[in-house]
Amino acid sequence: QSVAVQAGTTQNVNFNLQPLTGNVSITSNAANTSINVDGSVVGNAPLTITRNGGTTVTITASAPGFQSQTQSVAVQAGTTQNVNFNLQPLPGQLNISSNPAGARVFIDGQDVGTTPSGSALSFSVPAGNYNILFQLAGFQDQTIQVTVAPGATENVSANLVPATGFIQISSNVAGARVFVNGFLKGVTDANGMLTVQANIGAKEVVVIAEGFRAVIGNVTVLPGATIQVQATLQPAP
């Protein structure tokens, strides 16, 4: 200030000094990132704030589908500081079950456990695409592909299909009735042939024709395999 001194008087001169300021430039990798500074929303990134030098500000960045982050910055007078937020997507959740229960579960090839009865296997996972494989003895393998969005929950349930094989019956009698474990599966054709599909495991095969003695055989059906049964019926006495 310039002061004209007046003789015989006392003049008061006051200086209202203002602190030097600094700038903080704020950016984010996520679109629509809201910036909160010391508890107040100041806008969306990218933006620049100005504060007194020597002060510390707390900056929180939030964006839909991403985890919030907070940084504290000591403002330096006369400079511009760059603060970048590399926000990470919110995790999602996978709830995995099967019918029947007890299936072994693999997520992208990694064994993650067995499906429980009456509930589900639950996992927090990063957003993304997953291949889920179910394996259970006596049933066909099943793979389900699922996409988990940030913050979303995906319920994945597999209705497992029994594994099957085939029994091929060759008989010397056309029209013979064929029973598997007590259930009629059909009759042999003009060539004495019949092929039936059956769940894997031990089976009793009975071939009956009027005027002939029944033929009873026991076989074990394997997944995808065809088991041959030769039924040569003898005339009944």
ZADO-1210 file (C-alpha; in nm, 4 decimals, padded with zeros to 6 digits):
<atoms>
<atom x="00.0000" y="00.0000" z="00.0000" code="GLN" pos="1"/>
<atom x="00.1112" y="00.3600" z="-00.0587" code="SER" pos="2"/>
<atom x="00.0508" y="00.5945" z="00.2352" code="VAL" pos="3"/>
<atom x="00.0652" y="00.9762" z="00.2410" code="ALA" pos="4"/>
<atom x="00.2027" y="01.0630" z="00.5833" code="VAL" pos="5"/>
<atom x="00.0122" y="01.3427" z="00.7567" code="GLN" pos="6"/>
<atom x="00.1996" y="01.5551" z="01.0078" code="ALA" pos="7"/>
<atom x="00.0841" y="01.5278" z="01.3671" code="GLY" pos="8"/>
<atom x="-00.1301" y="01.2193" z="01.3092" code="THR" pos="9"/>
<atom x="-00.1078" y="00.8462" z="01.3493" code="THR" pos="10"/>
<atom x="-00.2317" y="00.6499" z="01.0542" code="GLN" pos="11"/>
<atom x="-00.3256" y="00.2854" z="01.0753" code="ASN" pos="12"/>
<atom x="-00.2424" y="00.0618" z="00.7822" code="VAL" pos="13"/>
<atom x="-00.3815" y="-00.2909" z="00.7788" code="ASN" pos="14"/>
<atom x="-00.2736" y="-00.5687" z="00.5411" code="PHE" pos="15"/>
<atom x="-00.5303" y="-00.8429" z="00.4804" code="ASN" pos="16"/>
<atom x="-00.2953" y="-01.1005" z="00.3361" code="LEU" pos="17"/>
<atom x="-00.4413" y="-01.3848" z="00.1277" code="GLN" pos="18"/>
<atom x="-00.2842" y="-01.7308" z="00.1341" code="PRO" pos="19"/>
<atom x="-00.1149" y="-01.8525" z="-00.1797" code="LEU" pos="20"/>
<atom x="-00.3223" y="-02.1184" z="-00.3543" code="THR" pos="21"/>
<atom x="-00.2496" y="-02.4374" z="-00.5420" code="GLY" pos="22"/>
<atom x="-00.4453" y="-02.6471" z="-00.7880" code="ASN" pos="23"/>
<atom x="-00.5362" y="-03.0147" z="-00.7887" code="VAL" pos="24"/>
<atom x="-00.6264" y="-03.1667" z="-01.1260" code="SER" pos="25"/>
<atom x="-00.8443" y="-03.4782" z="-01.0853" code="ILE" pos="26"/>
<atom x="-00.8964" y="-03.7491" z="-01.3479" code="THR" pos="27"/>
<atom x="-01.0486" y="-04.0990" z="-01.3497" code="SER" pos="28"/>
<atom x="-01.0476" y="-04.4055" z="-01.5730" code="ASN" pos="29"/>
<atom x="-01.4244" y="-04.4501" z="-01.5297" code="ALA" pos="30"/>
<atom x="-01.6961" y="-04.2512" z="-01.7028" code="ALA" pos="31"/>
<atom x="-01.9313" y="-04.0366" z="-01.4928" code="ASN" pos="32"/>
<atom x="-01.6981" y="-04.0349" z="-01.1939" code="THR" pos="33"/>
<atom x="-01.8379" y="-03.8116" z="-00.9207" code="SER" pos="34"/>
<atom x="-01.5764" y="-03.6214" z="-00.7180" code="ILE" pos="35"/>
<atom x="-01.6339" y="-03.5438" z="-00.3505" code="ASN" pos="36"/>
<atom x="-01.3899" y="-03.3080" z="-00.1756" code="VAL" pos="37"/>
<atom x="-01.3996" y="-03.2866" z="00.2041" code="ASP" pos="38"/>
<atom x="-01.7568" y="-03.4131" z="00.2108" code="GLY" pos="39"/>
<atom x="-01.8990" y="-03.1996" z="-00.0702" code="SER" pos="40"/>
<atom x="-01.9622" y="-03.3064" z="-00.4295" code="VAL" pos="41"/>
<atom x="-01.7789" y="-03.0679" z="-00.6641" code="VAL" pos="42"/>
<atom x="-01.8576" y="-03.2277" z="-01.0016" code="GLY" pos="43"/>
<atom x="-01.7532" y="-03.5064" z="-01.2360" code="ASN" pos="44"/>
<atom x="-01.3980" y="-03.5853" z="-01.3380" code="ALA" pos="45"/>
<atom x="-01.1987" y="-03.4496" z="-01.5096" code="PRO" pos="46"/>
<atom x="-01.1921" y="-03.1269" z="-01.3099" code="LEU" pos="47"/>
<atom x="-00.9535" y="-02.8956" z="-01.1246" code="THR" pos="48"/>
<atom x="-00.9999" y="-02.7563" z="-00.7752" code="ILE" pos="49"/>
<atom x="-00.8166" y="-02.4641" z="-00.6151" code="THR" pos="50"/>
<atom x="-00.7333" y="-02.4624" z="-00.2449" code="ARG" pos="51"/>
<atom x="-00.5053" y="-02.2752" z="-00.0077" code="ASN" pos="52"/>
<atom x="-00.1465" y="-02.3963" z="-00.0046" code="GLY" pos="53"/>
<atom x="-00.0520" y="-02.6036" z="00.2972" code="GLY" pos="54"/>
<atom x="-00.3983" y="-02.7507" z="00.3426" code="THR" pos="55"/>
<atom x="-00.4851" y="-03.1181" z="00.3024" code="THR" pos="56"/>
<atom x="-00.7941" y="-03.2207" z="00.1105" code="VAL" pos="57"/>
<atom x="-00.9685" y="-03.5589" z="00.1107" code="THR" pos="58"/>
<atom x="-01.0935" y="-03.6582" z="-00.2344" code="ILE" pos="59"/>
<atom x="-01.3350" y="-03.9463" z="-00.2965" code="THR" pos="60"/>
<atom x="-01.4155" y="-04.0724" z="-00.6466" code="ALA" pos="61"/>
<atom x="-01.7308" y="-04.2770" z="-00.7150" code="SER" pos="62"/>
<atom x="-01.8708" y="-04.4195" z="-01.0391" code="ALA" pos="63"/>
<atom x="-02.1595" y="-04.6572" z="-01.1199" code="PRO" pos="64"/>
<atom x="-02.0404" y="-05.0186" z="-01.1231" code="GLY" pos="65"/>
<atom x="-01.7040" y="-04.9358" z="-00.9643" code="PHE" pos="66"/>
<atom x="-01.5586" y="-04.9437" z="-00.6146" code="GLN" pos="67"/>
<atom x="-01.5102" y="-04.5983" z="-00.4615" code="SER" pos="68"/>
<atom x="-01.1595" y="-04.4749" z="-00.3834" code="GLN" pos="69"/>
<atom x="-01.0306" y="-04.2021" z="-00.1521" code="THR" pos="70"/>
<atom x="-00.7027" y="-04.0103" z="-00.1621" code="GLN" pos="71"/>
<atom x="-00.5665" y="-03.7372" z="00.0643" code="SER" pos="72"/>
<atom x="-00.3633" y="-03.4610" z="-00.1013" code="VAL" pos="73"/>
<atom x="-00.1470" y="-03.1909" z="00.0606" code="ALA" pos="74"/>
<atom x="-00.1991" y="-02.8824" z="-00.1570" code="VAL" pos="75"/>
<atom x="00.1228" y="-02.7071" z="-00.2571" code="GLN" pos="76"/>
<atom x="00.1033" y="-02.3326" z="-00.3173" code="ALA" pos="77"/>
<atom x="00.1752" y="-02.2153" z="-00.6683" code="GLY" pos="78"/>
<atom x="00.1620" y="-02.5605" z="-00.8284" code="THR" pos="79"/>
<atom x="-00.0853" y="-02.7924" z="-00.9996" code="THR" pos="80"/>
<atom x="-00.0878" y="-03.1487" z="-00.8725" code="GLN" pos="81"/>
<atom x="-00.2314" y="-03.4330" z="-01.0761" code="ASN" pos="82"/>
<atom x="-00.4438" y="-03.6942" z="-00.9007" code="VAL" pos="83"/>
<atom x="-00.5714" y="-03.9927" z="-01.1001" code="ASN" pos="84"/>
<atom x="-00.8240" y="-04.2482" z="-00.9787" code="PHE" pos="85"/>
<atom x="-00.7954" y="-04.5965" z="-01.1292" code="ASN" pos="86"/>
<atom x="-01.1303" y="-04.7311" z="-01.0162" code="LEU" pos="87"/>
<atom x="-01.1851" y="-05.1072" z="-01.0027" code="GLN" pos="88"/>
<atom x="-01.5135" y="-05.2710" z="-01.1101" code="PRO" pos="89"/>
<atom x="-01.7435" y="-05.3889" z="-00.8338" code="LEU" pos="90"/>
<atom x="-01.7234" y="-05.7654" z="-00.7826" code="PRO" pos="91"/>
<atom x="-02.0234" y="-05.9810" z="-00.8630" code="GLY" pos="92"/>
<atom x="-02.1538" y="-06.2950" z="-00.6980" code="GLN" pos="93"/>
<atom x="-02.2082" y="-06.6468" z="-00.8276" code="LEU" pos="94"/>
<atom x="-02.4571" y="-06.8786" z="-00.6565" code="ASN" pos="95"/>
<atom x="-02.4130" y="-07.2316" z="-00.7942" code="ILE" pos="96"/>
<atom x="-02.6416" y="-07.5312" z="-00.7393" code="SER" pos="97"/>
<atom x="-02.7339" y="-07.8562" z="-00.9113" code="SER" pos="98"/>
<atom x="-03.0102" y="-08.1134" z="-00.9276" code="ASN" pos="99"/>
<atom x="-02.9217" y="-08.3601" z="-00.7939" code="PRO" pos="100"/>
<atom x="-02.6816" y="-08.2119" z="-00.5403" code="ALA" pos="101"/>
<atom x="-02.3303" y="-08.3436" z="-00.4865" code="GLY" pos="102"/>
<atom x="-02.1865" y="-08.2389" z="-00.8223" code="ALA" pos="103"/>
<atom x="-01.8238" y="-08.1347" z="-00.8428" code="ARG" pos="104"/>
<atom x="-01.7980" y="-07.7762" z="-00.9703" code="VAL" pos="105"/>
<atom x="-01.5148" y="-07.6264" z="-01.1750" code="PHE" pos="106"/>
<atom x="-01.4982" y="-07.2548" z="-01.2603" code="ILE" pos="107"/>
<atom x="-01.2712" y="-07.1970" z="-01.5604" code="ASP" pos="108"/>
<atom x="-01.1006" y="-07.5272" z="-01.4826" code="GLY" pos="109"/>
<atom x="-01.0513" y="-07.4639" z="-01.1103" code="GLN" pos="110"/>
<atom x="-01.2145" y="-07.7051" z="-00.8650" code="ASP" pos="111"/>
<atom x="-01.4256" y="-07.4919" z="-00.6287" code="VAL" pos="112"/>
<atom x="-01.6196" y="-07.7555" z="-00.4369" code="GLY" pos="113"/>
<atom x="-01.9340" y="-07.9678" z="-00.4369" code="THR" pos="114"/>
<atom x="-02.2912" y="-07.8439" z="-00.4659" code="THR" pos="115"/>
<atom x="-02.4688" y="-07.8805" z="-00.1300" code="PRO" pos="116"/>
<atom x="-02.8196" y="-08.0125" z="-00.0784" code="SER" pos="117"/>
<atom x="-03.0831" y="-07.7425" z="-00.0342" code="GLY" pos="118"/>
<atom x="-02.8474" y="-07.4483" z="-00.0852" code="SER" pos="119"/>
<atom x="-02.5771" y="-07.3201" z="-00.3190" code="ALA" pos="120"/>
<atom x="-02.2044" y="-07.2606" z="-00.3469" code="LEU" pos="121"/>
<atom x="-02.1521" y="-06.8828" z="-00.3290" code="SER" pos="122"/>
<atom x="-01.8501" y="-06.6905" z="-00.4540" code="PHE" pos="123"/>
<atom x="-01.7549" y="-06.3249" z="-00.4904" code="SER" pos="124"/>
<atom x="-01.5924" y="-06.2920" z="-00.8327" code="VAL" pos="125"/>
<atom x="-01.4635" y="-06.0112" z="-01.0556" code="PRO" pos="126"/>
<atom x="-01.7026" y="-05.9047" z="-01.3278" code="ALA" pos="127"/>
<atom x="-01.6514" y="-06.1073" z="-01.6446" code="GLY" pos="128"/>
<atom x="-01.7305" y="-06.4290" z="-01.8315" code="ASN" pos="129"/>
<atom x="-01.7058" y="-06.7721" z="-01.6716" code="TYR" pos="130"/>
<atom x="-01.7364" y="-07.1376" z="-01.7789" code="ASN" pos="131"/>
<atom x="-01.8856" y="-07.3537" z="-01.5043" code="ILE" pos="132"/>
<atom x="-01.8471" y="-07.7319" z="-01.5343" code="LEU" pos="133"/>
<atom x="-02.0580" y="-07.9783" z="-01.3323" code="PHE" pos="134"/>
<atom x="-01.9483" y="-08.3403" z="-01.2863" code="GLN" pos="135"/>
<atom x="-02.1355" y="-08.6142" z="-01.0996" code="LEU" pos="136"/>
<atom x="-02.0902" y="-08.9900" z="-01.1229" code="ALA" pos="137"/>
<atom x="-02.3716" y="-09.1469" z="-01.3222" code="GLY" pos="138"/>
<atom x="-02.4616" y="-08.8209" z="-01.4962" code="PHE" pos="139"/>
<atom x="-02.3492" y="-08.6411" z="-01.8078" code="GLN" pos="140"/>
<atom x="-02.1030" y="-08.3546" z="-01.7635" code="ASP" pos="141"/>
<atom x="-02.2677" y="-08.0172" z="-01.8079" code="GLN" pos="142"/>
<atom x="-02.1047" y="-07.6796" z="-01.8813" code="THR" pos="143"/>
<atom x="-02.2842" y="-07.3479" z="-01.8347" code="ILE" pos="144"/>
<atom x="-02.1449" y="-07.0150" z="-01.9537" code="GLN" pos="145"/>
<atom x="-02.2354" y="-06.7081" z="-01.7514" code="VAL" pos="146"/>
<atom x="-02.1546" y="-06.3365" z="-01.7614" code="THR" pos="147"/>
<atom x="-02.1307" y="-06.1570" z="-01.4268" code="VAL" pos="148"/>
<atom x="-02.1918" y="-05.7823" z="-01.4397" code="ALA" pos="149"/>
<atom x="-02.0291" y="-05.5472" z="-01.1844" code="PRO" pos="150"/>
<atom x="-02.2227" y="-05.5645" z="-00.8581" code="GLY" pos="151"/>
<atom x="-02.4670" y="-05.8247" z="-00.9941" code="ALA" pos="152"/>
<atom x="-02.5609" y="-06.1680" z="-00.8602" code="THR" pos="153"/>
<atom x="-02.5960" y="-06.4608" z="-01.1003" code="GLU" pos="154"/>
<atom x="-02.7755" y="-06.7791" z="-00.9939" code="ASN" pos="155"/>
<atom x="-02.6506" y="-07.0799" z="-01.1908" code="VAL" pos="156"/>
<atom x="-02.8326" y="-07.4121" z="-01.1559" code="SER" pos="157"/>
<atom x="-02.7631" y="-07.7304" z="-01.3515" code="ALA" pos="158"/>
<atom x="-03.0307" y="-07.9951" z="-01.4047" code="ASN" pos="159"/>
<atom x="-02.8044" y="-08.2917" z="-01.4599" code="LEU" pos="160"/>
<atom x="-02.9029" y="-08.5605" z="-01.7103" code="VAL" pos="161"/>
<atom x="-02.8289" y="-08.9249" z="-01.6265" code="PRO" pos="162"/>
<atom x="-02.5462" y="-09.0720" z="-01.8302" code="ALA" pos="163"/>
<atom x="-02.6650" y="-09.3443" z="-02.0661" code="THR" pos="164"/>
<atom x="-02.5425" y="-09.6272" z="-02.2819" code="GLY" pos="165"/>
<atom x="-02.7081" y="-09.8818" z="-02.5072" code="PHE" pos="166"/>
<atom x="-02.8044" y="-10.2477" z="-02.4882" code="ILE" pos="167"/>
<atom x="-02.8286" y="-10.4272" z="-02.8212" code="GLN" pos="168"/>
<atom x="-03.0237" y="-10.7515" z="-02.8040" code="ILE" pos="169"/>
<atom x="-02.9792" y="-11.0158" z="-03.0738" code="SER" pos="170"/>
<atom x="-03.2356" y="-11.2950" z="-03.0598" code="SER" pos="171"/>
<atom x="-03.3188" y="-11.5908" z="-03.2770" code="ASN" pos="172"/>
<atom x="-03.6878" y="-11.5051" z="-03.2395" code="VAL" pos="173"/>
<atom x="-03.8635" y="-11.2085" z="-03.3992" code="ALA" pos="174"/>
<atom x="-04.1225" y="-11.0341" z="-03.1834" code="GLY" pos="175"/>
<atom x="-03.9634" y="-11.1381" z="-02.8547" code="ALA" pos="176"/>
<atom x="-04.0383" y="-10.9015" z="-02.5689" code="ARG" pos="177"/>
<atom x="-03.7404" y="-10.7399" z="-02.3962" code="VAL" pos="178"/>
<atom x="-03.7499" y="-10.6284" z="-02.0328" code="PHE" pos="179"/>
<atom x="-03.4762" y="-10.4246" z="-01.8612" code="VAL" pos="180"/>
<atom x="-03.4942" y="-10.4245" z="-01.4818" code="ASN" pos="181"/>
<atom x="-03.8546" y="-10.5333" z="-01.5066" code="GLY" pos="182"/>
<atom x="-03.9697" y="-10.2694" z="-01.7575" code="PHE" pos="183"/>
<atom x="-04.0800" y="-10.3621" z="-02.1083" code="LEU" pos="184"/>
<atom x="-03.8520" y="-10.1823" z="-02.3562" code="LYS" pos="185"/>
<atom x="-03.9828" y="-10.3213" z="-02.6844" code="GLY" pos="186"/>
<atom x="-03.9862" y="-10.6270" z="-02.9060" code="VAL" pos="187"/>
<atom x="-03.7249" y="-10.7652" z="-03.1396" code="THR" pos="188"/>
<atom x="-03.7666" y="-10.6832" z="-03.5085" code="ASP" pos="189"/>
<atom x="-03.7930" y="-10.9227" z="-03.8007" code="ALA" pos="190"/>
<atom x="-03.4214" y="-10.9903" z="-03.7685" code="ASN" pos="191"/>
<atom x="-03.4485" y="-11.0553" z="-03.3961" code="GLY" pos="192"/>
<atom x="-03.2766" y="-10.7248" z="-03.3105" code="MET" pos="193"/>
<atom x="-03.3617" y="-10.4512" z="-03.0605" code="LEU" pos="194"/>
<atom x="-03.1463" y="-10.1661" z="-02.9283" code="THR" pos="195"/>
<atom x="-03.2537" y="-09.9833" z="-02.6120" code="VAL" pos="196"/>
<atom x="-03.1054" y="-09.6861" z="-02.4319" code="GLN" pos="197"/>
<atom x="-03.0479" y="-09.7255" z="-02.0588" code="ALA" pos="198"/>
<atom x="-02.8947" y="-09.5373" z="-01.7692" code="ASN" pos="199"/>
<atom x="-02.5490" y="-09.6568" z="-01.6743" code="ILE" pos="200"/>
<atom x="-02.5077" y="-09.9284" z="-01.4155" code="GLY" pos="201"/>
<atom x="-02.6035" y="-10.2910" z="-01.3600" code="ALA" pos="202"/>
<atom x="-02.9109" y="-10.4112" z="-01.5505" code="LYS" pos="203"/>
<atom x="-03.1060" y="-10.7355" z="-01.5734" code="GLU" pos="204"/>
<atom x="-03.2209" y="-10.8154" z="-01.9272" code="VAL" pos="205"/>
<atom x="-03.5030" y="-11.0648" z="-01.9797" code="VAL" pos="206"/>
<atom x="-03.6107" y="-11.1818" z="-02.3272" code="VAL" pos="207"/>
<atom x="-03.9457" y="-11.3597" z="-02.3530" code="ILE" pos="208"/>
<atom x="-04.1331" y="-11.5109" z="-02.6450" code="ALA" pos="209"/>
<atom x="-04.4420" y="-11.7281" z="-02.6466" code="GLU" pos="210"/>
<atom x="-04.3527" y="-12.0943" z="-02.6745" code="GLY" pos="211"/>
<atom x="-03.9911" y="-12.0377" z="-02.5702" code="PHE" pos="212"/>
<atom x="-03.8013" y="-12.0417" z="-02.2466" code="ARG" pos="213"/>
<atom x="-03.7088" y="-11.6948" z="-02.1167" code="ALA" pos="214"/>
<atom x="-03.3477" y="-11.5854" z="-02.1367" code="VAL" pos="215"/>
<atom x="-03.2145" y="-11.3825" z="-01.8453" code="ILE" pos="216"/>
<atom x="-02.8843" y="-11.1929" z="-01.8578" code="GLY" pos="217"/>
<atom x="-02.7026" y="-10.9361" z="-01.6443" code="ASN" pos="218"/>
<atom x="-02.5002" y="-10.6555" z="-01.7979" code="VAL" pos="219"/>
<atom x="-02.3320" y="-10.3333" z="-01.6887" code="THR" pos="220"/>
<atom x="-02.4142" y="-10.0311" z="-01.9028" code="VAL" pos="221"/>
<atom x="-02.1253" y="-09.7865" z="-01.9534" code="LEU" pos="222"/>
<atom x="-02.1510" y="-09.4206" z="-02.0608" code="PRO" pos="223"/>
<atom x="-02.1833" y="-09.3980" z="-02.4391" code="GLY" pos="224"/>
<atom x="-02.1065" y="-09.7666" z="-02.4896" code="ALA" pos="225"/>
<atom x="-02.3173" y="-10.0356" z="-02.6565" code="THR" pos="226"/>
<atom x="-02.3406" y="-10.3683" z="-02.4732" code="ILE" pos="227"/>
<atom x="-02.4205" y="-10.6750" z="-02.6829" code="GLN" pos="228"/>
<atom x="-02.6633" y="-10.9346" z="-02.5479" code="VAL" pos="229"/>
<atom x="-02.7086" y="-11.2605" z="-02.7381" code="GLN" pos="230"/>
<atom x="-03.0430" y="-11.4173" z="-02.6469" code="ALA" pos="231"/>
<atom x="-03.0868" y="-11.7615" z="-02.7989" code="THR" pos="232"/>
<atom x="-03.4295" y="-11.8796" z="-02.6966" code="LEU" pos="233"/>
<atom x="-03.5002" y="-12.2504" z="-02.6639" code="GLN" pos="234"/>
<atom x="-03.8451" y="-12.3964" z="-02.7317" code="PRO" pos="235"/>
<atom x="-04.0421" y="-12.4636" z="-02.4180" code="ALA" pos="236"/>
<atom x="-04.1070" y="-12.8294" z="-02.3500" code="PRO" pos="237"/>
</atoms>
